[in-house]
Amino acid sequence: MSNFIDIGSINDIPLRGARVVRTHDGDIAVFRTATNNVYALDEYLPGKAGPLSNGIQHDEKVTDPMYNWVFDLATGEAQGADKGKVTTYEVKCKNGRILISAAAVSRSVAAE
Amino acid sequence: MTQKLIIIGAGMAAGRALEHLFETAPDAYEVTLFNAEPRGTYNRIMLSPVLSGDKSFDEIVTHTAEWYEAHGVITRFGEKVITIDRKAQTVTSDTGDILSYDKLIIATGSNPFIIPLPGHDLDGVIAYRDLEDTNAMISLGEVPNAKAVVIGGGLLGLEAAAGLAIRGVEVTVVHIMGHLMERQLDEAAGYLLRRALVDKGITVKCSANSKEILGENGKVKALLLDDGTELPCDLLVMAVGIRPSVALAADAGLATGRGIHVDDQMVTSDPNILSLGECVEHNGDVFGLVAPIYDQAKVIAKTLVGVDAAFVNKEVATKLKVTGCDLFSAGDFAEGEGREDIVYRDPAHGIYKRLVILEDRLIGAVMYGDTADGNWFFGLIKDKEDISKMRDTLIFGPTFQGGSPLDPMAAVAALPDDTEICGCNGISKSQIVTAINEGAHSLDDVKAISKAGSSCGSCLGLVGDLLGVTLGDDFKMPEKDVVCKCTDLSHDDVRKLIVAKKLKSIPQTMQELDWKTSCGCHVCRPAINYYMVATWPGEYEDDGKSRFINERVHANIQKDGTYSVVPRMLGGVTTPDELRAIADAADKFNVPTVKVTGGQRIDLLGVKKEDLPAIWYDLGKAGMISGQAYAKGLRTVKTCVGSEHCRFGTQDSTGLGIKIEGAMWGAWSPHKFKLAVSGCPRNCAEATCKDLGIICVDSGYQILVGGAAGLDLRETDLLVQVATEEEAIEVSCAFYQLYREGAQYLHRPYKWIAKVGLDWIKGQVVDDLENRKSLADRFHYSQQFYQIDPWAERAKQGKDAHEFAPIADFTKVAAE
């Protein structure tokens, strides 16, 4: 259904690394896990957590560097006793390229 | 009516017997104490540390003149008893005085055995027995190019040889058997020991028969072996064994064999004469180690006051007091029918452990290089425990027994009450626990009250564990802390296993140690990464993904996601050029806040992440490197101006701070490490709340450790005072390395010290000079891999560029 935009090579993100996609609506953190899966989530849960791209990854989760909240990369849900959810975006890897949903990078546009 | 007690000999046995006597019945006897040596009781075992310079004689005196006076002991030191008249109940001394006794204790100890080789009576042929012998060896060290030969490769001979070598004497050890310490060690351990001694510059000749001692003008010149080899020497030390000193007793008509015969109550064949120590023979055994003799002292004190007691000779273990040669042996380790061996070897680290098992019981243990579990094995031998269930992991020690690993505290808690903790003084676990329950709440208190740890001190770690187990929350020992939910192991377990199993990567560690999660979590990954960095310098490749963001990007993250940048300024000293470069960088990158930190540095706050490499580049051009203000590692050395400018300064505190920071920057540690150097006790650099502080005084440098001024506030303790800058730097590096190697991740030094005890640390970096040096050497070795400026790598070589730039920026695209 949706359009995808090429944001770079899978090799631009190291294993268990993360990088930021800048948008007019804020930063999105794109993760590449040890098992070579890619996920895209909001960089911040405003007032609670972030910048998540700076966290430590383990399994398919990331630990927030500021307050040690742990988020599930697939769902964006905070784990354990912490309650909260960061928005997740559609992202996929095809032929070594990382593709993110066009809606993610132009949300204000898409909302029109 | 007070009875008269005469004691002949003021050795360790007599000293300990008197202590026990005065504890139970201080007024029962009027005591007269004879000693042929012109002094009272000292800890003869510690003559080796005196010889090596680790201790002074005063430090090993156990009974002072004040002590004798306080207890009403009449001392006749330097006076020898020459006859005993049993009928008249008197003794006659070499001054002609005749004294009567109601009870007599013969504690004449032993005489060193001198092989009657031709030339054995030459000047310069000595034994190794008393302070005079020790002083003769010490003064040889002051003679340039002095040479010595030690005959005898047993415990005493090797301690003599090692001490002489430290004193700068060229030493050869001549040993008649095929390997060193053959009574305590098997061949393999003997080999490792030999290698360690050779590394110390000692020549070792085994299977060597002495033929003749050659002299010149009545003075020793060389030792001739029967293969014709001539070993030149200025001093020849015979350390081939001891013989119980029985002549006085035999002359008096007492029953003697190899030693003076005593019964279980330590009474000789004359009911009014008792005997103990190295001069006695009990059930065919004679004694040379201190532990059974201290047991005899207990018994003799009871016999004297009419309380029933019986001496039982127990198995003893041996440790060698040669710094850098860590060996332990206990039980029977000869090969034999039905005996099985478990052997562990780590050639690179010079570790050898061998357990001998007979019918599911441990009967012997030999360890070299890592003897930490010695007492535990010794306990298994004594208790004849069935070890079949833990056989597979037995050699790894008590920490790793059972289905899931136990923490060391649990292992200590599980020890049977009668387990001997202090081998020197024969103090069991229950005695220590009793002392703790009666109010001994520190290592020093336990030492004073129970005597445990007061001789060689090698058991103090266990004593500390017992304090923790017994006092629980009242004693600041770390609770059983598993690293995190990913494992049941504690930090100590993980550290020990990483070394034992040579685990060299995070995945390998998690695999081998049975991690419960696939790749750990944000708690265990940084801890293991640190342990790898600390354990395998030069081999391990640091894993940035296992580091907290600050250490990954080499800057401190702030609440708004920007970073702070702190360049290093050694000792807090900067220059106009550096200040200009900082000012220019602050302008260029619109740094909102420039602040001076508590550690005497300048902090540029509010730098955007993507600007970090560029600002580092500019600072680097002016010669500045990362201040590592973000590191669990060496942070800052804060200094005052010192003697260069200050009228109160006693030493160049600024210069010393610069040197120490120059040596230490770049090092990682379990937690941040902050130092300060003050030029005088006014302490303007606030050294007394640092992890390591130095206060300069007229006579040198006081090295203080374990301060804190964060969530906990804690004043430092004095580690040691040294005379020179070089020593101050070496001690500092050695202390830092000991902390880096031993502490658990995220423990500041004061927490670690609370756990291991300051006394233990002093033993490692103050008393044991050899060990201090090897710690410092390991630190410097590691530094060659970590003293690399991380800013330059990123600013100039593009390392980790992905960390700093967004992968895509649609704000710019859309602006088109």
Contacts between the chains, C-beta under 8 A, distances in Angstrom:
chain1	res1	chain2	res2	distance
A	7	B	807	5.6
A	7	B	808	4.0
A	8	B	807	4.8
A	8	B	808	6.2
A	12	B	802	6.4
A	12	B	807	5.5
A	13	B	802	6.6
A	13	B	807	6.8
A	14	B	545	7.3
A	14	B	802	6.4
A	15	B	545	7.6
A	16	B	545	4.2
A	17	B	545	6.4
A	17	B	802	6.4
A	19	B	802	6.0
A	19	B	805	7.9
A	19	B	806	6.4
A	19	B	807	3.9
A	20	B	806	4.4
A	20	B	807	6.8
A	21	B	806	6.3
A	21	B	807	6.0
A	21	B	808	4.8
A	21	B	809	7.6
A	21	B	810	6.9
A	22	B	806	5.0
A	22	B	808	7.0
A	22	B	809	4.1
A	22	B	810	6.1
A	22	B	811	5.0
A	22	B	812	7.7
A	23	B	810	4.9
A	23	B	811	6.6
A	24	B	810	7.0
A	24	B	811	5.6
A	24	B	814	6.0
A	27	B	806	7.6
A	30	B	807	6.3
A	34	B	518	8.0
A	34	B	519	5.7
A	50	B	561	7.4
A	51	B	557	8.0
A	51	B	561	4.9
A	54	B	549	4.0
A	54	B	552	7.8
A	54	B	553	7.7
A	54	B	557	6.5
A	54	B	561	8.0
A	55	B	522	7.4
A	55	B	549	7.3
A	56	B	521	7.9
A	56	B	522	4.1
A	56	B	525	6.2
A	56	B	526	7.3
A	56	B	545	7.2
A	56	B	546	7.0
A	56	B	547	7.8
A	56	B	548	6.9
A	56	B	549	8.0
A	57	B	545	6.8
A	58	B	517	7.1
A	58	B	519	5.5
A	58	B	520	5.6
A	58	B	521	4.7
A	58	B	522	6.4
A	58	B	525	6.6
A	59	B	517	6.7
A	59	B	518	5.9
A	59	B	519	6.4
A	63	B	521	7.2
A	63	B	522	3.7
A	65	B	548	6.7
A	65	B	549	4.5
A	65	B	557	6.2
A	66	B	557	7.6
A	66	B	559	7.4
A	68	B	522	6.9
A	70	B	521	8.0
A	70	B	522	7.6
A	98	B	807	7.7
A	105	B	808	7.7
A	105	B	810	4.6
A	106	B	810	7.0
A	106	B	814	7.3
